[in-house]
Amino acid sequence: MSKGVLLVNLGSPNSTSVKDVRAYLDEFLMDPRVIDLPYLSRAFLVKGIILRTRPKRSAEAYRKVWTAEGSPLIVHTRHLREKVQQGTDIPVAMAMRYGKPSIASAIESLYKQGVGELLLIPLYPQYAMSTTETISVLTEKIIRKHYKDMSLSELPPFYNNPEYIKVLATSIKEHHKEDEYLLFSYHGVPERHIYKSDITKEHCQLNDICCNTLSPAHQYCYRHQCFALTESIARELQLTPAQYGTSFQSRLGRDPWLQPYTDATLATLPEKGIKRLAVVTPAFVADCLETLEEIAMEGRETYLEHGGTHYNYIPCLNDREDWAKTLLSWIEKWQNK
């Protein structure tokens, strides 16, 4: 039995039709690690409320960013997989947590190629219940049920990996101009997710003190890992505290999510005299609806409407050569263990 690699990202609808978007949102939002409510409450919220109106709006948003090849997220991930595959002689597959290609189909394909040792790479720099954890749990469940002779290893979150930090900083430097304030916009999560992920059950207070105080909780703290990555990149780019900031986007519902919120930040920055802005989205390694439509389009509109004069969206790593080579170096280290 040989070794193999599985790259996993979030996923996209099969098309921009309302029907396909509804099916995708149903699978995504019914995941108990995304909306962590009891089943009946979650079903009432998702099927009884959200899926009545959101699929149409989301379908319109997807149409704005859809490419000739399909969903940007899937296209970028496919191209990345191809580049990684070119650099190694072991099988490399890609999958999406929601939608197609599924994790189950990707594992089946690798198994048929003789893979008995699998390296799972969730394509998220930071740990979160709704990203890395749900991918890990589902992958392990599939293997335990159907492929008992397959061993599983997993690449940990890489927000603090020097190789990743260097690649991300290089990418930002290529697009960022010195006179632009740099905003790091991360995908938000509900505050309760941070508390639930605290393995110490006492450390997290959702403030800068706990995030900057060494603790085992940081291994699973999304907030800490986001702010830590911002600071690492700021040091790499030699930015002063007045030249950058951090915010959180894409909140859903009325419960408190991580703050400050990106939309509110974009509306208030011009009032503070910040008229030239660059925005980067380091919770994502591939451009998708949340980066292209929410930040590159809607974010620009919000910022300019409130007095900003210059808006620069910095793309994700996507299928950059240096990013593919970084993944290959991690795969090689795993192979040589």
Phi, psi and chi 1 to 4 in degrees:
 res  aa     phi    psi   chi1   chi2   chi3   chi4
   1 MET       -  134.0  -60.5  -70.3  -89.5      -
   2 SER  -102.1  178.6   64.3      -      -      -
   3 LYS   -94.8  155.4  -65.5 -174.3  175.7 -176.4
   4 GLY  -153.6  165.9      -      -      -      -
   5 VAL  -128.0  140.4  177.0      -      -      -
   6 LEU  -125.3  115.7  178.8   58.5      -      -
   7 LEU   -92.3  128.8  -53.1  174.7      -      -
   8 VAL  -128.1  130.7 -176.3      -      -      -
   9 ASN  -121.3 -174.0 -141.4  -39.9      -      -
  10 LEU   -69.5  -59.7 -178.0   75.7      -      -
  11 GLY   128.6  172.9      -      -      -      -
  12 SER  -152.1  162.6  -71.5      -      -      -
  13 PRO   -65.3  161.7  -10.3   20.1      -      -
  14 ASN   -68.6  -27.6  -68.5  -23.8      -      -
  15 SER  -156.4 -177.2   75.4      -      -      -
  16 THR   -93.0   11.5   60.5      -      -      -
  17 SER   -69.9  149.8   72.6      -      -      -
  18 VAL   -60.2  -37.8  174.0      -      -      -
  19 LYS   -60.5  -48.0  178.3 -177.4  177.3 -179.0
  20 ASP   -69.0  -37.0  -77.8  -13.8      -      -
  21 VAL   -66.7  -39.8  172.1      -      -      -
  22 ARG   -62.4  -44.0  180.0 -179.7  -71.4  109.1
  23 ALA   -62.1  -41.1      -      -      -      -
  24 TYR   -66.2  -47.1  168.0   74.5      -      -
  25 LEU   -63.6  -34.8  -70.1  175.9      -      -
  26 ASP   -62.2  -48.0 -171.3   14.9      -      -
  27 GLU   -63.8  -44.0 -178.9 -176.0    5.4      -
  28 PHE   -66.2  -54.1  172.3   44.5      -      -
  29 LEU   -77.0  -18.4  -63.0  175.7      -      -
  30 MET   -83.5   -3.3  -78.2  -57.2  -67.9      -
  31 ASP   -67.2  122.3 -175.4  -24.2      -      -
  32 PRO   -65.5  -11.7   22.7  -33.1      -      -
  33 ARG   -93.4   -5.3  -73.7  177.1  171.4   80.0
  34 VAL   -96.4  -58.7  174.0      -      -      -
  35 ILE  -110.1  100.7  -63.3 -177.6      -      -
  36 ASP   -89.4   60.5   53.2  -33.0      -      -
  37 LEU  -112.2  159.7  -62.8  173.9      -      -
  38 PRO   -53.3  151.7  -24.7   33.9      -      -
  39 TYR   -51.6  -50.1  176.6   80.3      -      -
  40 LEU   -62.9  -40.8  -69.0  178.4      -      -
  41 SER   -66.3  -41.2  -61.2      -      -      -
  42 ARG   -65.0  -44.2 -173.9  167.7   69.0 -106.3
  43 ALA   -63.4  -40.9      -      -      -      -
  44 PHE   -62.5  -43.5  174.5   76.4      -      -
  45 LEU   -67.0  -47.8  174.9   63.3      -      -
  46 VAL   -75.4  -55.9  174.0      -      -      -
  47 LYS   -79.3  -31.6  -61.4  176.4 -176.2  -66.2
  48 GLY   -88.1  -22.6      -      -      -      -
  49 ILE  -123.7  -63.1  -60.1  176.2      -      -
  50 ILE   -61.7  -46.5  -64.1  175.8      -      -
  51 LEU   -73.3   -4.5  -67.6 -175.3      -      -
  52 ARG   -79.6  -28.3  -69.4  179.0  179.0  -88.6
  53 THR  -126.5  -34.9   57.3      -      -      -
  54 ARG   -67.8  -36.4 -173.9  163.2  175.7  175.2
  55 PRO   -54.4  -40.2  -29.0   37.7      -      -
  56 LYS   -65.3  -44.9 -177.2  178.4  179.4 -179.5
  57 ARG   -66.0  -41.5  -65.3 -160.6  -52.8  -90.5
  58 SER   -67.0  -37.2  -66.6      -      -      -
  59 ALA   -61.5  -41.2      -      -      -      -
  60 GLU   -63.3  -39.0  -67.6  171.1   -5.3      -
  61 ALA   -67.0  -43.1      -      -      -      -
  62 TYR   -61.1  -36.0  -87.2  110.7      -      -
  63 ARG   -62.5  -28.5  -69.0 -175.0 -165.3  112.4
  64 LYS   -69.3  -27.0  -64.9  178.5 -175.2  177.9
  65 VAL  -114.9   -8.3  -57.9      -      -      -
  66 TRP   -61.9  141.8 -146.7 -103.6      -      -
  67 THR  -110.2  174.3   73.5      -      -      -
  68 ALA   -62.1  -28.1      -      -      -      -
  69 GLU   -86.9  -13.5  -68.0 -176.1   73.0      -
  70 GLY   124.1 -152.3      -      -      -      -
  71 SER   -60.4  129.6  157.6      -      -      -
  72 PRO   -55.2  -41.9  -24.2   33.0      -      -
  73 LEU   -60.6  -46.0  175.9   68.1      -      -
  74 ILE   -70.6  -39.2  -65.4  179.6      -      -
  75 VAL   -62.6  -47.9  170.8      -      -      -
  76 HIS   -63.4  -40.5  -70.9  -51.7      -      -
  77 THR   -67.5  -37.9  -53.1      -      -      -
  78 ARG   -63.2  -45.3 -176.7 -171.3  -54.8  129.5
  79 HIS   -64.8  -37.7  -69.3  170.1      -      -
  80 LEU   -63.6  -45.5  177.5   64.9      -      -
  81 ARG   -58.0  -42.1 -173.4 -147.8   69.6   82.6
  82 GLU   -62.1  -41.8  -68.9  167.6   -4.3      -
  83 LYS   -68.2  -39.5  -71.3 -174.8  176.7 -179.5
  84 VAL   -64.8  -42.7  172.5      -      -      -
  85 GLN   -61.0  -36.1 -177.7   64.6   86.1      -
  86 GLN   -63.9  -21.7  -70.7  169.6    7.1      -
  87 GLY   -99.2    2.7      -      -      -      -
  88 THR  -143.3  155.2 -178.3      -      -      -
  89 ASP   -98.3    5.4   57.0    0.0      -      -
  90 ILE  -100.3  152.2   65.8  174.1      -      -
  91 PRO   -63.6  136.5  -17.9   30.3      -      -
  92 VAL  -124.2  123.2  178.8      -      -      -
  93 ALA  -117.8  162.2      -      -      -      -
  94 MET  -125.7  151.5   62.8  163.5  -86.2      -
  95 ALA  -149.9  165.9      -      -      -      -
  96 MET  -119.2  141.1  -61.4  -70.1  141.7      -
  97 ARG   -64.1  -35.3  174.3   58.7 -178.2   85.9
  98 TYR  -126.5  137.9  -46.4  102.7      -      -
  99 GLY    84.9 -156.3      -      -      -      -
 100 LYS  -119.0  151.0  -62.2  177.2 -179.3  178.2
 101 PRO   -71.2  139.0   26.4  -33.1      -      -
 102 SER   -78.5  160.4   68.4      -      -      -
 103 ILE   -62.3  -40.7  -66.8  175.8      -      -
 104 ALA   -61.3  -44.4      -      -      -      -
 105 SER   -68.3  -35.6   65.8      -      -      -
 106 ALA   -67.5  -42.6      -      -      -      -
 107 ILE   -64.9  -41.0  -65.3  175.3      -      -
 108 GLU   -59.8  -43.5 -179.5 -177.8   13.0      -
 109 SER   -62.3  -44.0  173.5      -      -      -
 110 LEU   -65.4  -40.4  -71.7  168.3      -      -
 111 TYR   -62.8  -39.7 -170.4   76.2      -      -
 112 LYS   -67.2  -21.4  -72.5  179.2  177.4  178.3
 113 GLN   -87.0    5.3  -64.7  176.3   65.9      -
 114 GLY    92.0   12.3      -      -      -      -
 115 VAL   -74.2  124.4  170.7      -      -      -
 116 GLY  -118.6  -14.2      -      -      -      -
 117 GLU  -123.7  116.4  -64.5 -179.7   56.4      -
 118 LEU  -113.1  131.7  179.8   63.6      -      -
 119 LEU  -102.7  115.8  174.1   61.5      -      -
 120 LEU   -91.0  126.6  172.7   65.9      -      -
 121 ILE  -120.9   93.8  -57.4 -177.5      -      -
 122 PRO   -66.6  126.8  -17.2   32.0      -      -
 123 LEU   -84.5   57.6  -69.9  171.1      -      -
 124 TYR  -133.7  128.5  -58.8   99.9      -      -
 125 PRO   -67.0  -33.0  -20.7   33.3      -      -
 126 GLN  -110.1  154.9  -55.7   87.4   12.9      -
 127 TYR   -80.7  138.8  172.3   90.6      -      -
 128 ALA  -155.4  150.4      -      -      -      -
 129 MET   -55.2  -42.2  -77.2  174.9   51.1      -
 130 SER   -85.8    2.7   53.8      -      -      -
 131 THR  -128.4  -84.5   55.4      -      -      -
 132 THR   -61.5  -42.9   45.8      -      -      -
 133 GLU   -65.1  -44.6 -176.1  175.7  -48.5      -
 134 THR   -67.6  -33.1 -172.9      -      -      -
 135 ILE   -66.2  -46.3  -72.7  172.4      -      -
 136 SER   -60.8  -46.8  -58.9      -      -      -
 137 VAL   -63.6  -44.9  169.1      -      -      -
 138 LEU   -67.5  -43.1  178.4   58.8      -      -
 139 THR   -60.7  -46.5  -57.3      -      -      -
 140 GLU   -62.3  -39.2 -174.5  175.6   -7.0      -
 141 LYS   -63.2  -44.1  179.1 -179.6  178.7 -178.4
 142 ILE   -63.4  -45.9  -68.3  169.1      -      -
 143 ILE   -65.9  -43.2  -70.3  176.1      -      -
 144 ARG   -62.5  -33.7 -171.2  169.1   58.4 -115.8
 145 LYS   -83.4  -39.3 -177.3  175.5 -179.0 -180.0
 146 HIS  -114.3  -20.0  -60.4  -72.1      -      -
 147 TYR  -135.7   65.3  -50.3   98.4      -      -
 148 LYS   -63.9  -20.1  -68.3 -177.7  172.6   63.2
 149 ASP   -92.1    5.2   55.9  -20.1      -      -
 150 MET   -96.8  132.3  179.2 -178.2  -76.7      -
 151 SER   -95.0  150.7   65.3      -      -      -
 152 LEU  -126.7  127.8  176.8   64.4      -      -
 153 SER  -119.5  157.6  -58.8      -      -      -
 154 GLU  -136.8  134.2 -178.4  174.8  -16.7      -
 155 LEU   -72.9  126.1 -176.0   77.0      -      -
 156 PRO   -72.5  166.2   26.9  -34.1      -      -
 157 PRO   -51.3  139.7  -27.9   36.3      -      -
 158 PHE  -114.6   21.4   43.5   86.3      -      -
 159 TYR   -57.3  -28.3   71.9   97.8      -      -
 160 ASN  -109.7   13.3   58.5   -8.5      -      -
 161 ASN   -78.7  123.2 -174.5  -66.3      -      -
 162 PRO   -56.6  -35.7  -24.5   34.6      -      -
 163 GLU   -66.6  -42.6  -66.6  173.3  -75.2      -
 164 TYR   -66.4  -43.8  165.5   71.5      -      -
 165 ILE   -58.6  -41.5  -69.2  168.3      -      -
 166 LYS   -65.2  -43.5 -176.7  176.4 -179.9  179.6
 167 VAL   -63.2  -45.8  168.9      -      -      -
 168 LEU   -64.5  -42.8 -178.7   56.7      -      -
 169 ALA   -62.6  -40.4      -      -      -      -
 170 THR   -62.7  -43.2  -61.9      -      -      -
 171 SER   -61.8  -44.9  173.0      -      -      -
 172 ILE   -64.0  -43.5  -65.9  171.2      -      -
 173 LYS   -59.8  -33.1 -166.9  179.2  -62.2 -175.9
 174 GLU   -67.7  -23.0  -69.3  174.4    2.3      -
 175 HIS  -112.7  -25.8  -63.2   86.9      -      -
 176 HIS   -83.1  133.8  177.7 -120.3      -      -
 177 LYS  -101.2  149.0  -61.0  174.8  179.2   61.0
 178 GLU   -59.3  -31.1  -72.1 -173.0    6.9      -
 179 ASP   -89.1    7.9   62.5  -12.6      -      -
 180 GLU   -97.7  131.9  -65.3  171.4  -22.2      -
 181 TYR   -68.2  137.2 -176.6   87.3      -      -
 182 LEU  -107.7  116.5 -178.1   59.4      -      -
 183 LEU  -103.7  124.0 -179.5   64.0      -      -
 184 PHE   -92.7  109.1  -65.9   79.6      -      -
 185 SER  -106.2  111.8  177.1      -      -      -
 186 TYR  -100.4  152.3  -64.4   87.4      -      -
 187 HIS   -64.8  135.9 -162.5  -72.7      -      -
 188 GLY   -81.4  163.2      -      -      -      -
 189 VAL  -139.6  156.1  -61.5      -      -      -
 190 PRO   -61.1  144.7  -22.0   33.5      -      -
 191 GLU   -57.3  -33.6  -69.8 -177.6   -8.1      -
 192 ARG   -64.4  -26.2   65.2  178.7 -179.3  -86.6
 193 HIS   -64.1  -34.9  -78.4 -158.9      -      -
 194 ILE   -66.7  -44.8  -55.1  -60.5      -      -
 195 TYR   -64.3  -41.1  -68.5  122.2      -      -
 196 LYS   -64.9  -30.2  -75.9 -174.1  174.8 -176.9
 197 SER   -84.7   -5.2  -61.4      -      -      -
 198 ASP   -76.1  103.9 -179.2    3.3      -      -
 199 ILE   -69.3  -18.3   57.7  173.6      -      -
 200 THR   -84.5  -18.2   71.3      -      -      -
 201 LYS    63.3   15.8  -57.8  -56.7  178.5 -174.1
 202 GLU  -150.5  -14.6   60.4 -178.4    9.6      -
 203 HIS   -76.8  -47.1  178.8   78.1      -      -
 204 CYS   -68.5  126.2  -71.8      -      -      -
 205 GLN  -124.6    5.1  -57.7  -62.5  -38.7      -
 206 LEU    57.2   47.7  -76.1  173.0      -      -
 207 ASN  -146.1  175.2   58.5   40.6      -      -
 208 ASP   -70.1  -24.2  -67.9  -18.4      -      -
 209 ILE   -66.8  -51.1  -65.1  175.5      -      -
 210 CYS   -68.7  -35.2   65.3      -      -      -
 211 CYS   -69.3  -22.8  -83.5      -      -      -
 212 ASN  -103.4    4.4  -69.2  -41.4      -      -
 213 THR  -103.6  120.1  -58.0      -      -      -
 214 LEU   -53.1  131.6 -168.1   63.2      -      -
 215 SER  -161.1  149.2  169.9      -      -      -
 216 PRO   -60.2  -21.3  -22.0   32.3      -      -
 217 ALA   -62.3  -25.7      -      -      -      -
 218 HIS   -64.2  -22.2  -69.1  171.9      -      -
 219 GLN   -61.4  -27.6 -177.6 -180.0   -4.4      -
 220 TYR  -123.5   15.8  -59.0  102.1      -      -
 221 CYS   -98.2  108.3 -179.5      -      -      -
 222 TYR   -61.8  -42.9  179.7   74.9      -      -
 223 ARG   -61.5  -49.6 -174.4 -176.6 -170.5  -83.3
 224 HIS   -56.4  -44.9  161.3   77.9      -      -
 225 GLN   -68.1  -33.6  -66.2  180.0   10.5      -
 226 CYS   -66.5  -51.3  -70.7      -      -      -
 227 PHE   -65.1  -35.0  -81.2  101.2      -      -
 228 ALA   -64.3  -40.2      -      -      -      -
 229 LEU   -66.6  -42.4  178.5   55.2      -      -
 230 THR   -55.0  -48.0  -68.6      -      -      -
 231 GLU   -65.5  -37.4  -65.0  -54.4  -46.3      -
 232 SER   -63.8  -43.6  -65.4      -      -      -
 233 ILE   -68.9  -39.8  -62.3  -62.2      -      -
 234 ALA   -60.2  -41.1      -      -      -      -
 235 ARG   -65.2  -42.1  -75.8 -166.8  -62.9  -88.6
 236 GLU   -63.1  -36.4 -167.4   76.3   17.3      -
 237 LEU   -90.5   -1.8  -61.4  178.2      -      -
 238 GLN    57.5   47.7  -62.0 -178.1  -30.3      -
 239 LEU   -91.3  146.4  -59.3  176.1      -      -
 240 THR   -87.6  160.2   67.7      -      -      -
 241 PRO   -56.3  -25.3  -28.8   36.9      -      -
 242 ALA   -79.3   -5.9      -      -      -      -
 243 GLN  -103.3   -0.3  -67.6  177.1  -58.7      -
 244 TYR  -154.4  165.1   67.4   93.4      -      -
 245 GLY  -156.9  171.8      -      -      -      -
 246 THR  -128.0  139.6  -65.4      -      -      -
 247 SER  -147.7  174.0   61.4      -      -      -
 248 PHE  -132.5  132.7  -63.0   89.9      -      -
 249 GLN  -111.1  176.1   64.3 -175.3   83.8      -
 250 SER    66.8   33.6  -50.1      -      -      -
 251 ARG   -71.5  153.7   67.8 -175.1 -175.6  -86.0
 252 LEU  -134.4  131.7  174.0   68.2      -      -
 253 GLY    84.0 -170.0      -      -      -      -
 254 ARG  -102.6  -10.3  -62.3  179.5 -179.8  178.7
 255 ASP   -67.1  151.3  -69.7  -18.6      -      -
 256 PRO   -67.2  132.4   22.4  -31.5      -      -
 257 TRP  -112.5  172.1  -78.4   43.6      -      -
 258 LEU   -56.8  139.6  -68.8 -179.4      -      -
 259 GLN  -124.6  161.7  -63.2 -173.7   44.4      -
 260 PRO   -76.4  150.9   28.5  -35.5      -      -
 261 TYR   -77.8  141.2  -61.0  134.5      -      -
 262 THR   -63.8  -44.2  -66.6      -      -      -
 263 ASP   -62.8  -40.4   52.9   -0.1      -      -
 264 ALA   -68.1  -37.9      -      -      -      -
 265 THR   -63.0  -44.5  -59.8      -      -      -
 266 LEU   -61.9  -32.6  -68.0  173.3      -      -
 267 ALA   -76.4  -25.8      -      -      -      -
 268 THR  -101.2  -19.4   56.6      -      -      -
 269 LEU   -57.2  -43.6  -77.9  176.7      -      -
 270 PRO   -60.5  -33.2  -26.1   36.9      -      -
 271 GLU   -64.4  -24.1  -61.4  173.3    3.6      -
 272 LYS   -90.9    7.9  -60.3  175.3 -179.0  178.3
 273 GLY    90.3    5.3      -      -      -      -
 274 ILE   -92.3   99.9  -63.1  171.5      -      -
 275 LYS  -103.8  -13.3  -61.0  -60.3 -179.4   74.1
 276 ARG  -120.7  122.0  -66.3  179.6   61.2   81.0
 277 LEU  -134.1  140.9  179.2   66.9      -      -
 278 ALA  -121.7  139.5      -      -      -      -
 279 VAL  -124.5  132.0 -175.1      -      -      -
 280 VAL  -124.2  149.8   64.7      -      -      -
 281 THR  -122.3   80.8   52.4      -      -      -
 282 PRO   -80.8    8.0   -8.4   25.8      -      -
 283 ALA   -84.8   -9.9      -      -      -      -
 284 PHE  -118.7  142.6  -53.4   89.5      -      -
 285 VAL  -103.2   -9.7  -62.2      -      -      -
 286 ALA  -135.1  137.8      -      -      -      -
 287 ASP   -64.8  144.1  -83.7  -51.6      -      -
 288 CYS  -155.0 -169.5   55.1      -      -      -
 289 LEU   -56.5  -43.6 -177.1   72.2      -      -
 290 GLU   -67.6  -25.5  -73.3   80.9    1.6      -
 291 THR   -94.3  -44.7   66.8      -      -      -
 292 LEU   -78.3  -44.0  -62.9  173.1      -      -
 293 GLU   -88.3  -47.8 -163.7  -90.4  -17.8      -
 294 GLU   -71.6  -42.3 -176.0  178.7   -7.5      -
 295 ILE   -97.6  -52.8  -60.9  -60.5      -      -
 296 ALA   -67.7  -31.3      -      -      -      -
 297 MET  -102.4  -65.9  -63.5  178.6 -174.0      -
 298 GLU   -64.7  -39.9  -72.9 -170.5   -2.7      -
 299 GLY   -61.3  -42.8      -      -      -      -
 300 ARG   -59.0  -45.7  177.2 -171.1  -59.0  -86.3
 301 GLU   -61.4  -45.5 -175.5  176.1  -22.5      -
 302 THR   -60.6  -47.6  -62.2      -      -      -
 303 TYR   -63.3  -46.7 -179.1   70.8      -      -
 304 LEU   -69.4  -35.5  -63.3  179.9      -      -
 305 GLU   -63.7  -27.0  -79.1 -178.1   -7.6      -
 306 HIS   -98.9   14.9  -74.3   81.9      -      -
 307 GLY   111.5   -3.4      -      -      -      -
 308 GLY   -69.1  152.9      -      -      -      -
 309 THR  -114.8  -17.6   59.4      -      -      -
 310 HIS  -147.0  127.3  168.4   84.4      -      -
 311 TYR  -132.1  125.2 -172.4   92.3      -      -
 312 ASN  -126.2  108.5  174.6   20.5      -      -
 313 TYR   -86.0  126.0  170.7   69.3      -      -
 314 ILE   -96.1  121.2  -62.2  175.9      -      -
 315 PRO   -65.7  160.5   22.1  -31.8      -      -
 316 CYS   -70.2  176.4  -67.1      -      -      -
 317 LEU   -66.3  -32.2  -65.0  178.1      -      -
 318 ASN    50.6 -118.1  -65.5  -35.8      -      -
 319 ASP  -117.0   36.3   63.0  -19.7      -      -
 320 ARG   -54.3  146.0  -73.2  175.3   59.3   99.9
 321 GLU   -61.5  -43.5  -67.1  -71.0  -15.6      -
 322 ASP   -68.7  -29.2   51.6    1.0      -      -
 323 TRP   -70.9  -43.7  172.0 -136.7      -      -
 324 ALA   -61.4  -40.6      -      -      -      -
 325 LYS   -66.8  -33.5  -71.9  178.9  179.7  177.5
 326 THR   -65.2  -45.7  -63.2      -      -      -
 327 LEU   -60.0  -41.1  -75.6  170.1      -      -
 328 LEU   -62.8  -37.2  -81.6  166.3      -      -
 329 SER   -66.2  -36.5   72.9      -      -      -
 330 TRP   -69.0  -39.3  -63.5  -17.1      -      -
 331 ILE   -64.0  -42.8  -68.1  168.3      -      -
 332 GLU   -62.4  -40.2 -174.2  176.8   -8.3      -
 333 LYS   -62.9  -39.7  -70.8  174.7 -175.7  175.2
 334 TRP   -65.1  -42.7  170.5   70.9      -      -
 335 GLN   -60.8  -35.2  -75.9 -177.2  -90.8      -
 336 ASN   -89.2    2.3  -65.3  -28.2      -      -
 337 LYS   -65.8      -  -80.9 -175.0  177.0  180.0
